[in-house]
């Protein structure tokens, strides 16, 4: 099996930034105190000063993640139903209403059935397509006929 490709993602922890201190830093910077009069220089000033302030409060970080291929059985219908499940679960968590819980559980069951049937169809088609491959067929039949 080939190795899983890696990808570097760059991100900032913006939620951890103290908005009041960040705004105060911008107001006290030369951007607000001594802005350039020429448009191109003002754009450069905005870029440089805001980037340095942002780097100070939320430095750019790198994260290495594995890029996994999308499963062949995973269809757009499943994506839509999973999104609906997430919305229903969020609504139930906010309201704590038993009717919302029942909707959430029903949607969860629907997604589970859809995923299982999609996997079953996909695996069945793989087996059906592989029957023409004599080596696979012999290996498969030997698994069921050999005595331990």
PEJOFEN-V261321 format. One record per pair of residues at least 6 apart in sequence whose C-alpha atoms are under 7 Angstrom apart, sorted by the first residue. I is the first residue (numbers start at 1). GAP is how many residues later the second one is. D is the distance in whole Angstrom. If there is no record, write none. Layout:
I/GAP/D
I/GAP/D
This chain:
4/62/6
4/63/7
4/64/7
5/61/6
5/62/6
6/58/7
6/59/6
6/60/5
6/61/6
7/57/6
7/58/5
7/59/6
7/60/7
8/54/6
8/55/6
8/56/5
8/57/6
9/53/6
9/54/5
9/55/6
10/50/7
10/51/6
10/52/5
10/53/6
11/49/6
11/50/5
11/51/6
12/46/6
12/47/6
12/48/5
12/49/6
13/45/6
14/44/6
17/40/6
17/41/7
31/14/7
31/15/7
31/18/7
35/7/7
36/6/5
73/45/6
73/46/6
73/49/6
78/33/7
78/36/7
81/30/6
82/29/6
85/19/6
85/22/6
85/23/6
88/12/7
88/15/7
88/16/5
89/15/5
91/9/7
92/8/5
92/9/6
130/6/7
131/6/5
